[in-house]
């Protein structure tokens, strides 16, 4: 009977635990390790990080973030995301990020980290994360001066959009979520978190544009999705510029 009870407990433990195979990460000193557990719509009540030295750093319910460890805001795919800043050779080893939801379902993601000694002066080191760039097919729009058009980057599964911007033919970069510009307006919908409505108020709006959605794939991997498009206008003689 005791054997049956132990077997039953083991089965339930297996159901409530979701451990991952450790991913391999090679970073230079000073870079950051981005971690995250895919939790989707589960209500996470505990989020904690286990260091290679077996030290536990709690982020939920008590947030012990500091300059080294930072709990990131929840998004659509993860309520347990942590960045480990400014790694060095003392950070080599296995890192495990754990999450527990209000139904006692447990998940974790493991990261086997190797930190390389920097070969460049500190002021020249680049701690920016690697960014995957995806180019969407170019589109062409014909309109008239004073006319309007809209462009959208469609949302995709497991990718969240954090910034949305557009680059004009002159090279001007417009942050659509934070600023207001004449003739340029952020436009979102149920299927797109990054879109723009452009009213062609002058000939400076004619030419090659780029709509750019920056965000995260799987809650941790940085991705930039670019939609190039061309605006052409007809003059009073029906000639397209």
N, C-alpha and C positions, 0 to 999 in steps of 0.2 A: 504493500500500500504506500509506504514512504517513497519507493522508487517511482510509482505512478505519479505521486504528488510532485516530486522533483522534476519529472519529465514534463508535467503540465506547466510548471513555473517556467521551465526553460523555453517551452514553446511560446508562452506569452511574452517572455522577455525578448525573444527573437522578433515578435510582431511589433513591439513597441520601440525597438531600437533599429536605427538605420545608419550604419557606419559605412564610410566610403573608403576605397583604396586611396592611399596617399598619392597626391599629385606631386611631381618633381618641379622644384623651382630653383633656378640659379640666378642670384642677384649680386650686384656689386655693392660694396659698402656705401651706405647713405641712401640706397633705394628703399622702396616700401613694398611690403607684402600685403596684398589685398585678399581677405578671406571672407567667406560667406556661406551660409547654409540655406538651401532652397526650402522655404517654409510655405510659400504661396499664401493661402488664406487662413492658415492655422494661427491661433492666437498664442504667440510665444510669451511665456512668463519667465523663462530662464535662458540666459545667453552667457556663456563663459568660455574663456580661452585657457587651454592647457599648454604650458610652455615645454620646451625640451627638458627643462630641469624639474618638470612635474609640478611647477607652481600654477595655481589656479587664479585667474584674474576674472572677476565677475563684472558683467555689464548690465545684466537684468536679473533681478529687479533693481539692484544697486549698481549704478554706473560709476565704475572706477577708472574712467578714461583719464589719460594724462598726455604728456607730450610724446610718449612712446606708443601708447595704445589708444586707439580712437574708435568708439562705437559710432557707426554711421547711421543716418536716418533710415527708417523703414521704407521699403518700396514695394512694388506689386509682387515681387517674387521672393523677397527675403525680409524677415524681421530680426535677423541676426547677422550683421555684417560688421567686421572689425578690420581696421587697417593697422598694421605694425610698421611704424615709421623708423627711418634711419637705422636700418639693420646693419649689424657688424658681425665679425667672425664668432662672437660670443652667442649669436643667435642661431648657429648651425644646429640642425636636428629636426625632430618631428614636432610640429605644432598641430593641435587639434582644437577646432572650434565646435562647441556643443550647443544645442538648443533643446529646450523642453517646452511643449505647449501645455495648455490647460487641460488637455486630455491625457497627460503624462506620456505622450508620444515623443520619443527621443531621436534626434538626428545629429549627425556630426560630419564634418569635412576635415580631412587630414592633409597636411602640407609638409613635404620633406624638403627642408630649406638648406641650400648650400650658399654661403656668402663668399664672394671672391674679393681678395684684396684689391683695392682701387689702384689702377696704374696711371691715373691722371691726377693733377693737382686738384685739391678740394674745390677750388672756385670754378673748375671746369667740369666737374662731375655733373651728370644729368640724372636727376632723380624722378623725371617725368615717367609715368607709366607708358608701356607700349600701347599703341592705339591701332586697332584694326580699322581699315578704311574700306568701305563698300561703295562702289560707284553704281548708281542707277542709270538707266538709259536716258540719254539727252532728249528733251522735248522742245519743240518750236511752237511759238504762239504768235499769231498775226492779229494786230488790233489797230486802233487809231489813237491819235493823241486825245487824251481825256478818257479813253476806254480803260476797263479794268479786267484783270484776269486773276485766277487763283492757281496755286501750285501746292501740292501736298506730298509728303513722304509717308507712305502707309506704315502703320504699326505692324510689327511682326512679333510672334510669340517669343517670350523670354527676353525681350529687349525693352528696356525702359528708356524714355527720352528725358534727359535732364536739362539740356539747353537746345534752343532752336535759333538759328541765325541765317542771314542771307547776305551774300556778297554781290555788290552791284557791278556793272561794267567798268566803273572807275576804280574798283578795288576796295571800295568802302565796305566795312564789315558792320552789319546791323544786328544787334541783339534783340530779337523779336519779343522775348518774354519780359524784358526789363525796361525797354525804352520805347518812345513813341516817335515816329518819323512821318513826315508828309508824304502821302502816297504809298506808304508801306505799312501793312498791318498784319499782326499775327492772326492766324485762323486755324482753329482746331475743330475736330469732329469726333464722332464715335469711333472712327477707324484711323484717325491720324492725330498724333500729338504735336506734329510740327508741320505747319502750313503757312502760307502767306497770300494775302490779297494785295496786288500791286495795281495802283491807278497811275497810268502813264501821263504824268503831268508835264513832262518835257522830254526833249530829245535825249537828255542824259540817261533816260530810262531804257533807251534802245541799245541792244547788244546782248552780251553773254552774262548770265547770272548763275549763281550756285546757291541752292537751298541746302543747309547742313543741319542734321540732327545728331547731337552728341549725347551719348548715354552709356548704359551698361548692358552687357549680355550676361545672363545667368546671375546677375546681381553683383558681379565682381570684374568682369573683363570689359575694358573700355573699347567702345566702338564708335566710329563716325560714319554716318551714312550721308552720301552726297547726291543731290539731284541737280545736274546741270540743265539749264534751260535758256532759250534764246527768245528775246522779245523783238519783233519786227513791227513797224507801223507803216501804214499807207499815207502818202501825202494827198493833197487835194486832187492830184492828177491820177490817182490810183497806182502810183509807183511805190513799191515796197522798199523800205530802207532797212 
